[in-house]
């Protein structure tokens, strides 16, 4: 296992994009983990210094209620990473399950599941999420749940295609001849060999979930109990004329985080599927992406 | 989609009758009367049937806030959004394909790398933040463009100057909204071009001694553009989502602003109506693209 990891790192290292992206995400994760140490103030604590420009006391200035923007940006990384990773994780699990069953069993079940997948792909994801959250009220967990429910189809299609490719190969037939059950074949034999497109897809999903969460928060549907970058941008909208810093820094944070995950996706793609060198953005996932 | 809509209304917390009346301390009998008038005392299946019938007749209900017909509110806003989305979609498709073709002409050249860089930024930048940046620096700081709305309210221009004025207001929102699709289209056109260029028939054309320009622009380009057309339908949902955010930044008086106001006022009939109308448009656009694609590409058969 260690050997394989080292091999993987060796081929991953060759992609500059991937390494830069990895560095960005690592930095982001560190900031999120040590937010209490890095942030100078509680992001919610109010003060009399409203709309102060960036300076020694407030690195990124303050907003209209005198809250320190730097602290907000630091704590906001937690929200974005949480939403990004949990959404991508949950939707990947569902996608693997549905795509795997559809691809492995084929026939009527496959038809049914794929029609369902197509239905979820054509509905406008962002609007459905928006309306559901507006109706049911907003919390981080609600946002994660809704985004995960709406973003599994891509993974399901990718994984199904891999399963279809692999299920007639010799090692699978051998496993069946040895008397392995369907579930064991699917999860122990096929799954490890079908993971690379799914892994590449995870980083795209994380990036997209971060953007979607920011967009929902920007429209006033963010979790009121947590400081998120999208909420900060929504606040900033009224003060664009007086206070450029209120919008610039949280937005920059979203941009960097999304950039980081996109770059990692690119690096992973080069390392895991060396034949499909498409640089910067993978076309197969891009083609089917939906909001 | 209609059923999804219906289920959402019924699963949502709170009784529509109570929401409808607000917290005015109304008597229990009055609530009951309203429930009967709204048909809420019927079984769910009957309600679904009535709801579907109403939608087919174009009745999306009334706004809680303004008491106007939801359909009328939506139709009023459609032209502004279509102008924004249409302009962004057309421009980003045209320029995206041009950039992609330039990239594919000399892969890994300076121009290609610049394009990749631009695509990466376009692909990672949130639409609304890009809008805010453009607004802050090009409009508020430098005063090159109007900041809000679709027409200058103070001057009330007419005739030709009206169109020029709208065009002037349109530039920044289109830039903000279009960059992402510019990136998507240029990446896709590039990949599609490179794929086609590696096919046998292109090699044959080259072997026949045709000039490279002819092979590239005549033989390859045509077939490479085919898959790009599919992006149109697929992207429509995404671009509508981007339009809502862009409209929120620039106070563009389209469906997005209507939606934003409905979110803030918790005006559910308007929200549900918008969801229904936009989903229908997106699903129809997907269908049309599929049919168009099958029509353009004889290899696809249903």
Interface residues (C-beta under 8 A of the other chain):
Chain A: X122 X123 X124 X125 X126 X127 X128 X130 X131 X132 X134 X135 X136 X137 X207 X211 X214 X215 X218 X219 X220 X221 X233 X236 X237 X240 X241 X244 X247 X248 X251 X254 X255 X258 X259 X262 X263 X278 X279 X280 X281 X283 X286 X287 X288 X289 X290 X291
Chain B: X1 X4 X8 X9 X12 X13 X116 X119 X120 X121 X123 X124 X125 X126 X127 X128 X129 X132 X133 X135 X136 X137 X140 X183 X184 X187 X188 X191 X192 X227 X230 X231 X234 X237 X238 X240 X241 X242 X244 X245 X248 X249 X259 X260 X262 X263 X264 X266 X268 X271 X272 X274 X275 X278 X279 X282 X283 X286
